[in-house]
């Protein structure tokens, strides 16, 4: 997921869904390494607000990032999310 997500394309929608603020947007946009920007985003989102996951999944699906969205699984017992890893190549 980290290597395949085109963060530049999804950042405007992440802002529109109010998942990050302007300063976070600019920091992610200016990150030199895409992988670092994706990691930073994935660290930011769960700590920003409750119920972030449905909106983040909508952003991914809206931007044709279905494969990435399908890798994020909510844990029914804890309410936390986890990444599903598969050996299937992209």
PyMOL Python script that loads the backbone (N, CA, C, O; Angstrom):
from pymol import cmd

cmd.read_pdbstr("""\
ATOM      1  N   UNK A   1       0.830  -1.199   0.000  1.00  0.00           N
ATOM      2  CA  UNK A   1       0.000   0.000   0.000  1.00  0.00           C
ATOM      3  C   UNK A   1       0.870   1.257   0.000  1.00  0.00           C
ATOM      4  O   UNK A   1       0.625   2.198  -0.755  1.00  0.00           O
ATOM      5  N   UNK A   2       1.869   1.255   0.844  1.00  0.00           N
ATOM      6  CA  UNK A   2       2.684   2.453   1.011  1.00  0.00           C
ATOM      7  C   UNK A   2       3.373   2.847  -0.283  1.00  0.00           C
ATOM      8  O   UNK A   2       3.442   4.029  -0.623  1.00  0.00           O
ATOM      9  N   UNK A   3       3.876   1.873  -0.993  1.00  0.00           N
ATOM     10  CA  UNK A   3       4.603   2.176  -2.225  1.00  0.00           C
ATOM     11  C   UNK A   3       3.688   2.473  -3.400  1.00  0.00           C
ATOM     12  O   UNK A   3       4.128   3.072  -4.381  1.00  0.00           O
ATOM     13  N   UNK A   4       2.431   2.069  -3.326  1.00  0.00           N
ATOM     14  CA  UNK A   4       1.533   2.190  -4.474  1.00  0.00           C
ATOM     15  C   UNK A   4       0.532   3.340  -4.380  1.00  0.00           C
ATOM     16  O   UNK A   4      -0.099   3.686  -5.378  1.00  0.00           O
ATOM     17  N   UNK A   5       0.382   3.920  -3.229  1.00  0.00           N
ATOM     18  CA  UNK A   5      -0.597   4.990  -3.051  1.00  0.00           C
ATOM     19  C   UNK A   5      -0.064   6.299  -3.621  1.00  0.00           C
ATOM     20  O   UNK A   5       1.022   6.746  -3.251  1.00  0.00           O
ATOM     21  N   UNK A   6      -0.823   6.909  -4.516  1.00  0.00           N
ATOM     22  CA  UNK A   6      -0.435   8.189  -5.084  1.00  0.00           C
ATOM     23  C   UNK A   6      -0.985   9.300  -4.193  1.00  0.00           C
ATOM     24  O   UNK A   6      -2.096   9.789  -4.397  1.00  0.00           O
ATOM     25  N   UNK A   7      -0.206   9.674  -3.233  1.00  0.00           N
ATOM     26  CA  UNK A   7      -0.664  10.610  -2.205  1.00  0.00           C
ATOM     27  C   UNK A   7      -0.958  11.997  -2.769  1.00  0.00           C
ATOM     28  O   UNK A   7      -1.849  12.686  -2.272  1.00  0.00           O
ATOM     29  N   UNK A   8      -0.236  12.411  -3.784  1.00  0.00           N
ATOM     30  CA  UNK A   8      -0.464  13.735  -4.373  1.00  0.00           C
ATOM     31  C   UNK A   8      -1.890  13.842  -4.913  1.00  0.00           C
ATOM     32  O   UNK A   8      -2.523  14.891  -4.797  1.00  0.00           O
ATOM     33  N   UNK A   9      -2.386  12.773  -5.493  1.00  0.00           N
ATOM     34  CA  UNK A   9      -3.743  12.782  -6.047  1.00  0.00           C
ATOM     35  C   UNK A   9      -4.827  12.807  -4.987  1.00  0.00           C
ATOM     36  O   UNK A   9      -5.890  13.390  -5.202  1.00  0.00           O
ATOM     37  N   UNK A  10      -4.575  12.185  -3.846  1.00  0.00           N
ATOM     38  CA  UNK A  10      -5.637  12.094  -2.830  1.00  0.00           C
ATOM     39  C   UNK A  10      -5.620  13.226  -1.809  1.00  0.00           C
ATOM     40  O   UNK A  10      -6.606  13.427  -1.101  1.00  0.00           O
ATOM     41  N   UNK A  11      -4.522  13.968  -1.720  1.00  0.00           N
ATOM     42  CA  UNK A  11      -4.435  15.028  -0.711  1.00  0.00           C
ATOM     43  C   UNK A  11      -5.553  16.070  -0.799  1.00  0.00           C
ATOM     44  O   UNK A  11      -6.088  16.449   0.243  1.00  0.00           O
ATOM     45  N   UNK A  12      -5.932  16.551  -1.978  1.00  0.00           N
ATOM     46  CA  UNK A  12      -7.031  17.533  -2.014  1.00  0.00           C
ATOM     47  C   UNK A  12      -8.337  16.982  -1.421  1.00  0.00           C
ATOM     48  O   UNK A  12      -9.055  17.701  -0.726  1.00  0.00           O
ATOM     49  N   UNK A  13      -8.637  15.724  -1.692  1.00  0.00           N
ATOM     50  CA  UNK A  13      -9.858  15.138  -1.127  1.00  0.00           C
ATOM     51  C   UNK A  13      -9.721  14.889   0.371  1.00  0.00           C
ATOM     52  O   UNK A  13     -10.701  14.997   1.108  1.00  0.00           O
ATOM     53  N   UNK A  14      -8.530  14.560   0.824  1.00  0.00           N
ATOM     54  CA  UNK A  14      -8.316  14.392   2.264  1.00  0.00           C
ATOM     55  C   UNK A  14      -8.561  15.714   2.975  1.00  0.00           C
ATOM     56  O   UNK A  14      -9.113  15.745   4.075  1.00  0.00           O
ATOM     57  N   UNK A  15      -8.148  16.802   2.344  1.00  0.00           N
ATOM     58  CA  UNK A  15      -8.432  18.140   2.893  1.00  0.00           C
ATOM     59  C   UNK A  15      -9.927  18.426   2.846  1.00  0.00           C
ATOM     60  O   UNK A  15     -10.495  18.929   3.815  1.00  0.00           O
ATOM     61  N   UNK A  16     -10.562  18.109   1.729  1.00  0.00           N
ATOM     62  CA  UNK A  16     -11.996  18.380   1.576  1.00  0.00           C
ATOM     63  C   UNK A  16     -12.824  17.618   2.613  1.00  0.00           C
ATOM     64  O   UNK A  16     -13.850  18.115   3.077  1.00  0.00           O
ATOM     65  N   UNK A  17     -12.383  16.425   2.972  1.00  0.00           N
ATOM     66  CA  UNK A  17     -13.084  15.631   3.982  1.00  0.00           C
ATOM     67  C   UNK A  17     -12.654  16.004   5.394  1.00  0.00           C
ATOM     68  O   UNK A  17     -13.063  15.366   6.365  1.00  0.00           O
ATOM     69  N   UNK A  18     -11.825  17.045   5.504  1.00  0.00           N
ATOM     70  CA  UNK A  18     -11.353  17.591   6.778  1.00  0.00           C
ATOM     71  C   UNK A  18     -10.645  16.546   7.634  1.00  0.00           C
ATOM     72  O   UNK A  18     -10.822  16.488   8.850  1.00  0.00           O
ATOM     73  N   UNK A  19      -9.840  15.724   6.967  1.00  0.00           N
ATOM     74  CA  UNK A  19      -9.077  14.708   7.688  1.00  0.00           C
ATOM     75  C   UNK A  19      -7.715  15.224   8.140  1.00  0.00           C
ATOM     76  O   UNK A  19      -7.110  14.680   9.063  1.00  0.00           O
ATOM     77  N   UNK A  20      -7.239  16.281   7.479  1.00  0.00           N
ATOM     78  CA  UNK A  20      -5.997  16.938   7.875  1.00  0.00           C
ATOM     79  C   UNK A  20      -6.197  18.444   7.762  1.00  0.00           C
ATOM     80  O   UNK A  20      -7.124  18.918   7.105  1.00  0.00           O
ATOM     81  N   UNK A  21      -5.315  19.178   8.410  1.00  0.00           N
ATOM     82  CA  UNK A  21      -5.403  20.636   8.317  1.00  0.00           C
ATOM     83  C   UNK A  21      -4.436  21.160   7.254  1.00  0.00           C
ATOM     84  O   UNK A  21      -3.698  20.386   6.646  1.00  0.00           O
ATOM     85  N   UNK A  22      -4.444  22.445   7.038  1.00  0.00           N
ATOM     86  CA  UNK A  22      -3.636  23.064   5.981  1.00  0.00           C
ATOM     87  C   UNK A  22      -2.144  22.832   6.188  1.00  0.00           C
ATOM     88  O   UNK A  22      -1.427  22.519   5.237  1.00  0.00           O
ATOM     89  N   UNK A  23      -1.672  22.982   7.418  1.00  0.00           N
ATOM     90  CA  UNK A  23      -0.245  22.788   7.696  1.00  0.00           C
ATOM     91  C   UNK A  23       0.168  21.342   7.409  1.00  0.00           C
ATOM     92  O   UNK A  23       1.242  21.103   6.856  1.00  0.00           O
ATOM     93  N   UNK A  24      -0.669  20.387   7.777  1.00  0.00           N
ATOM     94  CA  UNK A  24      -0.375  18.974   7.510  1.00  0.00           C
ATOM     95  C   UNK A  24      -0.390  18.705   6.011  1.00  0.00           C
ATOM     96  O   UNK A  24       0.452  17.971   5.493  1.00  0.00           O
ATOM     97  N   UNK A  25      -1.349  19.304   5.326  1.00  0.00           N
ATOM     98  CA  UNK A  25      -1.442  19.169   3.873  1.00  0.00           C
ATOM     99  C   UNK A  25      -0.145  19.629   3.204  1.00  0.00           C
ATOM    100  O   UNK A  25       0.419  18.925   2.366  1.00  0.00           O
ATOM    101  N   UNK A  26       0.314  20.811   3.586  1.00  0.00           N
ATOM    102  CA  UNK A  26       1.517  21.368   2.981  1.00  0.00           C
ATOM    103  C   UNK A  26       2.745  20.522   3.310  1.00  0.00           C
ATOM    104  O   UNK A  26       3.610  20.324   2.456  1.00  0.00           O
ATOM    105  N   UNK A  27       2.823  20.029   4.534  1.00  0.00           N
ATOM    106  CA  UNK A  27       3.951  19.182   4.919  1.00  0.00           C
ATOM    107  C   UNK A  27       3.973  17.902   4.081  1.00  0.00           C
ATOM    108  O   UNK A  27       5.022  17.506   3.573  1.00  0.00           O
ATOM    109  N   UNK A  28       2.817  17.262   3.938  1.00  0.00           N
ATOM    110  CA  UNK A  28       2.736  16.035   3.150  1.00  0.00           C
ATOM    111  C   UNK A  28       3.028  16.305   1.676  1.00  0.00           C
ATOM    112  O   UNK A  28       3.708  15.519   1.016  1.00  0.00           O
ATOM    113  N   UNK A  29       2.518  17.403   1.173  1.00  0.00           N
ATOM    114  CA  UNK A  29       2.726  17.760  -0.226  1.00  0.00           C
ATOM    115  C   UNK A  29       4.198  18.015  -0.532  1.00  0.00           C
ATOM    116  O   UNK A  29       4.670  17.707  -1.626  1.00  0.00           O
ATOM    117  N   UNK A  30       4.909  18.568   0.419  1.00  0.00           N
ATOM    118  CA  UNK A  30       6.309  18.926   0.218  1.00  0.00           C
ATOM    119  C   UNK A  30       7.290  17.828   0.630  1.00  0.00           C
ATOM    120  O   UNK A  30       8.503  18.003   0.509  1.00  0.00           O
ATOM    121  N   UNK A  31       6.782  16.722   1.106  1.00  0.00           N
ATOM    122  CA  UNK A  31       7.656  15.608   1.482  1.00  0.00           C
ATOM    123  C   UNK A  31       8.410  15.116   0.245  1.00  0.00           C
ATOM    124  O   UNK A  31       7.805  14.884  -0.802  1.00  0.00           O
ATOM    125  N   UNK A  32       9.693  14.964   0.365  1.00  0.00           N
ATOM    126  CA  UNK A  32      10.532  14.593  -0.780  1.00  0.00           C
ATOM    127  C   UNK A  32      10.313  13.147  -1.233  1.00  0.00           C
ATOM    128  O   UNK A  32      10.379  12.852  -2.426  1.00  0.00           O
ATOM    129  N   UNK A  33      10.057  12.266  -0.300  1.00  0.00           N
ATOM    130  CA  UNK A  33       9.898  10.848  -0.609  1.00  0.00           C
ATOM    131  C   UNK A  33       8.428  10.470  -0.402  1.00  0.00           C
ATOM    132  O   UNK A  33       7.884  10.622   0.691  1.00  0.00           O
ATOM    133  N   UNK A  34       7.799   9.974  -1.472  1.00  0.00           N
ATOM    134  CA  UNK A  34       6.372   9.641  -1.414  1.00  0.00           C
ATOM    135  C   UNK A  34       6.074   8.658  -0.286  1.00  0.00           C
ATOM    136  O   UNK A  34       5.075   8.802   0.418  1.00  0.00           O
ATOM    137  N   UNK A  35       6.925   7.676  -0.118  1.00  0.00           N
ATOM    138  CA  UNK A  35       6.731   6.671   0.929  1.00  0.00           C
ATOM    139  C   UNK A  35       6.663   7.338   2.310  1.00  0.00           C
ATOM    140  O   UNK A  35       5.832   6.969   3.140  1.00  0.00           O
ATOM    141  N   UNK A  36       7.534   8.313   2.549  1.00  0.00           N
ATOM    142  CA  UNK A  36       7.537   9.025   3.828  1.00  0.00           C
ATOM    143  C   UNK A  36       6.230   9.798   4.023  1.00  0.00           C
ATOM    144  O   UNK A  36       5.686   9.846   5.127  1.00  0.00           O
ATOM    145  N   UNK A  37       5.740  10.397   2.952  1.00  0.00           N
ATOM    146  CA  UNK A  37       4.481  11.141   3.040  1.00  0.00           C
ATOM    147  C   UNK A  37       3.312  10.215   3.368  1.00  0.00           C
ATOM    148  O   UNK A  37       2.455  10.558   4.182  1.00  0.00           O
ATOM    149  N   UNK A  38       3.279   9.054   2.741  1.00  0.00           N
ATOM    150  CA  UNK A  38       2.206   8.087   3.017  1.00  0.00           C
ATOM    151  C   UNK A  38       2.292   7.607   4.461  1.00  0.00           C
ATOM    152  O   UNK A  38       1.272   7.514   5.144  1.00  0.00           O
ATOM    153  N   UNK A  39       3.488   7.305   4.925  1.00  0.00           N
ATOM    154  CA  UNK A  39       3.657   6.863   6.316  1.00  0.00           C
ATOM    155  C   UNK A  39       3.208   7.952   7.285  1.00  0.00           C
ATOM    156  O   UNK A  39       2.523   7.672   8.268  1.00  0.00           O
ATOM    157  N   UNK A  40       3.590   9.175   7.007  1.00  0.00           N
ATOM    158  CA  UNK A  40       3.182  10.297   7.869  1.00  0.00           C
ATOM    159  C   UNK A  40       1.658  10.426   7.900  1.00  0.00           C
ATOM    160  O   UNK A  40       1.068  10.619   8.963  1.00  0.00           O
ATOM    161  N   UNK A  41       1.030  10.319   6.739  1.00  0.00           N
ATOM    162  CA  UNK A  41      -0.432  10.393   6.669  1.00  0.00           C
ATOM    163  C   UNK A  41      -1.077   9.277   7.485  1.00  0.00           C
ATOM    164  O   UNK A  41      -2.023   9.518   8.234  1.00  0.00           O
ATOM    165  N   UNK A  42      -0.567   8.065   7.340  1.00  0.00           N
ATOM    166  CA  UNK A  42      -1.140   6.929   8.072  1.00  0.00           C
ATOM    167  C   UNK A  42      -0.931   7.046   9.580  1.00  0.00           C
ATOM    168  O   UNK A  42      -1.690   6.471  10.359  1.00  0.00           O
ATOM    169  N   UNK A  43       0.081   7.778   9.987  1.00  0.00           N
ATOM    170  CA  UNK A  43       0.271   8.032  11.413  1.00  0.00           C
ATOM    171  C   UNK A  43      -0.631   9.156  11.907  1.00  0.00           C
ATOM    172  O   UNK A  43      -1.092   9.127  13.047  1.00  0.00           O
ATOM    173  N   UNK A  44      -0.881  10.137  11.062  1.00  0.00           N
ATOM    174  CA  UNK A  44      -1.718  11.281  11.424  1.00  0.00           C
ATOM    175  C   UNK A  44      -3.198  10.915  11.587  1.00  0.00           C
ATOM    176  O   UNK A  44      -3.837  11.274  12.576  1.00  0.00           O
ATOM    177  N   UNK A  45      -3.710  10.212  10.618  1.00  0.00           N
ATOM    178  CA  UNK A  45      -5.157  10.000  10.541  1.00  0.00           C
ATOM    179  C   UNK A  45      -5.791   9.395  11.791  1.00  0.00           C
ATOM    180  O   UNK A  45      -6.774   9.948  12.284  1.00  0.00           O
ATOM    181  N   UNK A  46      -5.283   8.301  12.320  1.00  0.00           N
ATOM    182  CA  UNK A  46      -5.955   7.708  13.482  1.00  0.00           C
ATOM    183  C   UNK A  46      -5.911   8.585  14.730  1.00  0.00           C
ATOM    184  O   UNK A  46      -6.739   8.429  15.627  1.00  0.00           O
ATOM    185  N   UNK A  47      -4.962   9.494  14.790  1.00  0.00           N
ATOM    186  CA  UNK A  47      -4.811  10.349  15.960  1.00  0.00           C
ATOM    187  C   UNK A  47      -5.551  11.677  15.847  1.00  0.00           C
ATOM    188  O   UNK A  47      -5.596  12.449  16.804  1.00  0.00           O
ATOM    189  N   UNK A  48      -6.125  11.943  14.684  1.00  0.00           N
ATOM    190  CA  UNK A  48      -6.779  13.237  14.457  1.00  0.00           C
ATOM    191  C   UNK A  48      -8.176  13.299  15.050  1.00  0.00           C
ATOM    192  O   UNK A  48      -8.532  14.274  15.712  1.00  0.00           O
ATOM    193  N   UNK A  49      -8.960  12.270  14.818  1.00  0.00           N
ATOM    194  CA  UNK A  49     -10.355  12.308  15.225  1.00  0.00           C
ATOM    195  C   UNK A  49     -10.980  10.922  15.131  1.00  0.00           C
ATOM    196  O   UNK A  49     -10.483  10.043  14.428  1.00  0.00           O
ATOM    197  N   UNK A  50     -12.066  10.753  15.846  1.00  0.00           N
ATOM    198  CA  UNK A  50     -12.798   9.498  15.750  1.00  0.00           C
ATOM    199  C   UNK A  50     -13.500   9.433  14.399  1.00  0.00           C
ATOM    200  O   UNK A  50     -13.752  10.460  13.769  1.00  0.00           O
ATOM    201  N   UNK A  51     -13.804   8.244  13.972  1.00  0.00           N
ATOM    202  CA  UNK A  51     -14.546   8.012  12.723  1.00  0.00           C
ATOM    203  C   UNK A  51     -13.843   8.542  11.487  1.00  0.00           C
ATOM    204  O   UNK A  51     -14.498   8.953  10.530  1.00  0.00           O
ATOM    205  N   UNK A  52     -12.531   8.538  11.496  1.00  0.00           N
ATOM    206  CA  UNK A  52     -11.761   8.972  10.334  1.00  0.00           C
ATOM    207  C   UNK A  52     -11.765   7.924   9.231  1.00  0.00           C
ATOM    208  O   UNK A  52     -11.684   8.257   8.049  1.00  0.00           O
ATOM    209  N   UNK A  53     -11.857   6.670   9.616  1.00  0.00           N
ATOM    210  CA  UNK A  53     -11.682   5.588   8.657  1.00  0.00           C
ATOM    211  C   UNK A  53     -12.705   5.588   7.513  1.00  0.00           C
ATOM    212  O   UNK A  53     -12.295   5.476   6.358  1.00  0.00           O
ATOM    213  N   UNK A  54     -14.003   5.707   7.773  1.00  0.00           N
ATOM    214  CA  UNK A  54     -14.946   5.704   6.650  1.00  0.00           C
ATOM    215  C   UNK A  54     -14.677   6.817   5.633  1.00  0.00           C
ATOM    216  O   UNK A  54     -14.818   6.608   4.428  1.00  0.00           O
ATOM    217  N   UNK A  55     -14.294   7.987   6.116  1.00  0.00           N
ATOM    218  CA  UNK A  55     -14.004   9.094   5.208  1.00  0.00           C
ATOM    219  C   UNK A  55     -12.720   8.843   4.421  1.00  0.00           C
ATOM    220  O   UNK A  55     -12.644   9.168   3.236  1.00  0.00           O
ATOM    221  N   UNK A  56     -11.722   8.272   5.068  1.00  0.00           N
ATOM    222  CA  UNK A  56     -10.480   7.948   4.374  1.00  0.00           C
ATOM    223  C   UNK A  56     -10.731   6.891   3.299  1.00  0.00           C
ATOM    224  O   UNK A  56     -10.196   6.991   2.195  1.00  0.00           O
ATOM    225  N   UNK A  57     -11.526   5.900   3.608  1.00  0.00           N
ATOM    226  CA  UNK A  57     -11.853   4.870   2.620  1.00  0.00           C
ATOM    227  C   UNK A  57     -12.625   5.462   1.442  1.00  0.00           C
ATOM    228  O   UNK A  57     -12.419   5.056   0.298  1.00  0.00           O
ATOM    229  N   UNK A  58     -13.514   6.421   1.720  1.00  0.00           N
ATOM    230  CA  UNK A  58     -14.243   7.090   0.628  1.00  0.00           C
ATOM    231  C   UNK A  58     -13.270   7.850  -0.278  1.00  0.00           C
ATOM    232  O   UNK A  58     -13.412   7.834  -1.501  1.00  0.00           O
ATOM    233  N   UNK A  59     -12.288   8.511   0.326  1.00  0.00           N
ATOM    234  CA  UNK A  59     -11.281   9.232  -0.466  1.00  0.00           C
ATOM    235  C   UNK A  59     -10.514   8.254  -1.355  1.00  0.00           C
ATOM    236  O   UNK A  59     -10.304   8.516  -2.539  1.00  0.00           O
ATOM    237  N   UNK A  60     -10.103   7.137  -0.785  1.00  0.00           N
ATOM    238  CA  UNK A  60      -9.365   6.151  -1.572  1.00  0.00           C
ATOM    239  C   UNK A  60     -10.205   5.637  -2.734  1.00  0.00           C
ATOM    240  O   UNK A  60      -9.725   5.559  -3.865  1.00  0.00           O
ATOM    241  N   UNK A  61     -11.444   5.291  -2.459  1.00  0.00           N
ATOM    242  CA  UNK A  61     -12.315   4.760  -3.517  1.00  0.00           C
ATOM    243  C   UNK A  61     -12.609   5.824  -4.569  1.00  0.00           C
ATOM    244  O   UNK A  61     -12.638   5.525  -5.762  1.00  0.00           O
ATOM    245  N   UNK A  62     -12.825   7.054  -4.137  1.00  0.00           N
ATOM    246  CA  UNK A  62     -13.098   8.149  -5.068  1.00  0.00           C
ATOM    247  C   UNK A  62     -11.943   8.358  -6.036  1.00  0.00           C
ATOM    248  O   UNK A  62     -12.143   8.764  -7.181  1.00  0.00           O
ATOM    249  N   UNK A  63     -10.732   8.077  -5.564  1.00  0.00           N
ATOM    250  CA  UNK A  63      -9.533   8.282  -6.377  1.00  0.00           C
ATOM    251  C   UNK A  63      -9.021   6.981  -6.992  1.00  0.00           C
ATOM    252  O   UNK A  63      -7.843   6.856  -7.324  1.00  0.00           O
ATOM    253  N   UNK A  64      -9.921   6.027  -7.137  1.00  0.00           N
ATOM    254  CA  UNK A  64      -9.597   4.738  -7.768  1.00  0.00           C
ATOM    255  C   UNK A  64      -8.438   4.018  -7.091  1.00  0.00           C
ATOM    256  O   UNK A  64      -7.632   3.358  -7.748  1.00  0.00           O
ATOM    257  N   UNK A  65      -8.364   4.150  -5.785  1.00  0.00           N
ATOM    258  CA  UNK A  65      -7.352   3.455  -4.988  1.00  0.00           C
ATOM    259  C   UNK A  65      -8.018   2.297  -4.241  1.00  0.00           C
ATOM    260  O   UNK A  65      -7.773   2.084  -3.054  1.00  0.00           O
ATOM    261  N   UNK A  66      -8.865   1.555  -4.960  1.00  0.00           N
ATOM    262  CA  UNK A  66      -9.614   0.452  -4.349  1.00  0.00           C
ATOM    263  C   UNK A  66      -8.701  -0.605  -3.742  1.00  0.00           C
ATOM    264  O   UNK A  66      -9.001  -1.158  -2.684  1.00  0.00           O
ATOM    265  N   UNK A  67      -7.603  -0.880  -4.404  1.00  0.00           N
ATOM    266  CA  UNK A  67      -6.679  -1.891  -3.873  1.00  0.00           C
ATOM    267  C   UNK A  67      -6.143  -1.475  -2.508  1.00  0.00           C
ATOM    268  O   UNK A  67      -6.028  -2.297  -1.598  1.00  0.00           O
ATOM    269  N   UNK A  68      -5.823  -0.212  -2.376  1.00  0.00           N
ATOM    270  CA  UNK A  68      -5.342   0.277  -1.082  1.00  0.00           C
ATOM    271  C   UNK A  68      -6.459   0.240  -0.046  1.00  0.00           C
ATOM    272  O   UNK A  68      -6.236  -0.164   1.095  1.00  0.00           O
ATOM    273  N   UNK A  69      -7.634   0.650  -0.433  1.00  0.00           N
ATOM    274  CA  UNK A  69      -8.765   0.638   0.489  1.00  0.00           C
ATOM    275  C   UNK A  69      -9.068  -0.772   0.973  1.00  0.00           C
ATOM    276  O   UNK A  69      -9.405  -0.971   2.140  1.00  0.00           O
ATOM    277  N   UNK A  70      -8.952  -1.736   0.093  1.00  0.00           N
ATOM    278  CA  UNK A  70      -9.243  -3.119   0.455  1.00  0.00           C
ATOM    279  C   UNK A  70      -8.210  -3.713   1.399  1.00  0.00           C
ATOM    280  O   UNK A  70      -8.472  -4.739   2.027  1.00  0.00           O
ATOM    281  N   UNK A  71      -7.041  -3.091   1.513  1.00  0.00           N
ATOM    282  CA  UNK A  71      -6.009  -3.579   2.417  1.00  0.00           C
ATOM    283  C   UNK A  71      -6.195  -3.106   3.848  1.00  0.00           C
ATOM    284  O   UNK A  71      -5.521  -3.596   4.754  1.00  0.00           O
ATOM    285  N   UNK A  72      -7.089  -2.172   4.061  1.00  0.00           N
ATOM    286  CA  UNK A  72      -7.310  -1.630   5.402  1.00  0.00           C
ATOM    287  C   UNK A  72      -8.515  -2.331   6.008  1.00  0.00           C
ATOM    288  O   UNK A  72      -9.630  -2.247   5.493  1.00  0.00           O
ATOM    289  N   UNK A  73      -8.270  -3.019   7.104  1.00  0.00           N
ATOM    290  CA  UNK A  73      -9.321  -3.789   7.748  1.00  0.00           C
ATOM    291  C   UNK A  73      -9.573  -3.267   9.154  1.00  0.00           C
ATOM    292  O   UNK A  73      -8.634  -3.167   9.945  1.00  0.00           O
ATOM    293  N   UNK A  74     -10.818  -2.929   9.488  1.00  0.00           N
ATOM    294  CA  UNK A  74     -11.100  -2.555  10.874  1.00  0.00           C
ATOM    295  C   UNK A  74     -11.170  -3.808  11.732  1.00  0.00           C
ATOM    296  O   UNK A  74     -11.711  -4.827  11.303  1.00  0.00           O
ATOM    297  N   UNK A  75     -10.631  -3.739  12.926  1.00  0.00           N
ATOM    298  CA  UNK A  75     -10.710  -4.837  13.876  1.00  0.00           C
ATOM    299  C   UNK A  75     -11.988  -4.650  14.679  1.00  0.00           C
ATOM    300  O   UNK A  75     -12.108  -3.694  15.445  1.00  0.00           O
ATOM    301  N   UNK A  76     -12.931  -5.548  14.509  1.00  0.00           N
ATOM    302  CA  UNK A  76     -14.247  -5.420  15.142  1.00  0.00           C
ATOM    303  C   UNK A  76     -14.134  -5.405  16.666  1.00  0.00           C
ATOM    304  O   UNK A  76     -14.922  -4.733  17.331  1.00  0.00           O
ATOM    305  N   UNK A  77     -13.186  -6.120  17.220  1.00  0.00           N
ATOM    306  CA  UNK A  77     -13.061  -6.215  18.671  1.00  0.00           C
ATOM    307  C   UNK A  77     -12.519  -4.933  19.294  1.00  0.00           C
ATOM    308  O   UNK A  77     -12.993  -4.505  20.346  1.00  0.00           O
ATOM    309  N   UNK A  78     -11.532  -4.322  18.654  1.00  0.00           N
ATOM    310  CA  UNK A  78     -10.886  -3.156  19.253  1.00  0.00           C
ATOM    311  C   UNK A  78     -11.284  -1.845  18.608  1.00  0.00           C
ATOM    312  O   UNK A  78     -11.112  -0.783  19.205  1.00  0.00           O
ATOM    313  N   UNK A  79     -11.812  -1.904  17.397  1.00  0.00           N
ATOM    314  CA  UNK A  79     -12.141  -0.678  16.681  1.00  0.00           C
ATOM    315  C   UNK A  79     -10.951  -0.053  15.996  1.00  0.00           C
ATOM    316  O   UNK A  79     -11.089   0.954  15.302  1.00  0.00           O
ATOM    317  N   UNK A  80      -9.767  -0.646  16.183  1.00  0.00           N
ATOM    318  CA  UNK A  80      -8.559  -0.136  15.541  1.00  0.00           C
ATOM    319  C   UNK A  80      -8.450  -0.737  14.150  1.00  0.00           C
ATOM    320  O   UNK A  80      -9.144  -1.698  13.819  1.00  0.00           O
ATOM    321  N   UNK A  81      -7.590  -0.174  13.359  1.00  0.00           N
ATOM    322  CA  UNK A  81      -7.413  -0.678  12.000  1.00  0.00           C
ATOM    323  C   UNK A  81      -6.091  -1.416  11.885  1.00  0.00           C
ATOM    324  O   UNK A  81      -5.154  -1.204  12.654  1.00  0.00           O
ATOM    325  N   UNK A  82      -6.061  -2.267  10.917  1.00  0.00           N
ATOM    326  CA  UNK A  82      -4.824  -2.975  10.613  1.00  0.00           C
ATOM    327  C   UNK A  82      -4.705  -3.078   9.105  1.00  0.00           C
ATOM    328  O   UNK A  82      -5.698  -2.987   8.383  1.00  0.00           O
ATOM    329  N   UNK A  83      -3.497  -3.264   8.644  1.00  0.00           N
ATOM    330  CA  UNK A  83      -3.274  -3.446   7.218  1.00  0.00           C
ATOM    331  C   UNK A  83      -3.238  -4.932   6.930  1.00  0.00           C
ATOM    332  O   UNK A  83      -2.589  -5.701   7.639  1.00  0.00           O
ATOM    333  N   UNK A  84      -3.934  -5.324   5.894  1.00  0.00           N
ATOM    334  CA  UNK A  84      -3.905  -6.720   5.465  1.00  0.00           C
ATOM    335  C   UNK A  84      -2.804  -6.864   4.442  1.00  0.00           C
ATOM    336  O   UNK A  84      -2.719  -6.080   3.497  1.00  0.00           O
ATOM    337  N   UNK A  85      -1.971  -7.851   4.623  1.00  0.00           N
ATOM    338  CA  UNK A  85      -0.894  -8.085   3.668  1.00  0.00           C
ATOM    339  C   UNK A  85      -1.168  -9.368   2.933  1.00  0.00           C
ATOM    340  O   UNK A  85      -1.629 -10.354   3.507  1.00  0.00           O
ATOM    341  N   UNK A  86      -0.881  -9.336   1.678  1.00  0.00           N
ATOM    342  CA  UNK A  86      -1.126 -10.488   0.836  1.00  0.00           C
ATOM    343  C   UNK A  86       0.103 -10.743  -0.020  1.00  0.00           C
ATOM    344  O   UNK A  86       0.898  -9.840  -0.282  1.00  0.00           O
ATOM    345  N   UNK A  87       0.238 -11.969  -0.442  1.00  0.00           N
ATOM    346  CA  UNK A  87       1.377 -12.283  -1.310  1.00  0.00           C
ATOM    347  C   UNK A  87       1.038 -12.044  -2.782  1.00  0.00           C
ATOM    348  O   UNK A  87       1.881 -12.222  -3.661  1.00  0.00           O
ATOM    349  N   UNK A  88      -0.189 -11.645  -3.033  1.00  0.00           N
ATOM    350  CA  UNK A  88      -0.605 -11.372  -4.404  1.00  0.00           C
ATOM    351  C   UNK A  88       0.083 -10.093  -4.896  1.00  0.00           C
ATOM    352  O   UNK A  88      -0.061  -9.040  -4.275  1.00  0.00           O
ATOM    353  N   UNK A  89       0.818 -10.173  -5.991  1.00  0.00           N
ATOM    354  CA  UNK A  89       1.483  -8.959  -6.492  1.00  0.00           C
ATOM    355  C   UNK A  89       0.475  -7.975  -7.076  1.00  0.00           C
ATOM    356  O   UNK A  89      -0.597  -8.365  -7.537  1.00  0.00           O
ATOM    357  N   UNK A  90       0.833  -6.713  -7.050  1.00  0.00           N
ATOM    358  CA  UNK A  90      -0.024  -5.660  -7.606  1.00  0.00           C
ATOM    359  C   UNK A  90       0.272  -5.601  -9.038  1.00  0.00           C
ATOM    360  O   UNK A  90      -0.315  -4.792  -9.757  1.00  0.00           O
TER     361      UNK A  90
END
""", "prot")
cmd.dss("prot")
cmd.show_as("cartoon", "prot")
cmd.util.cbc("prot")
cmd.orient("prot")
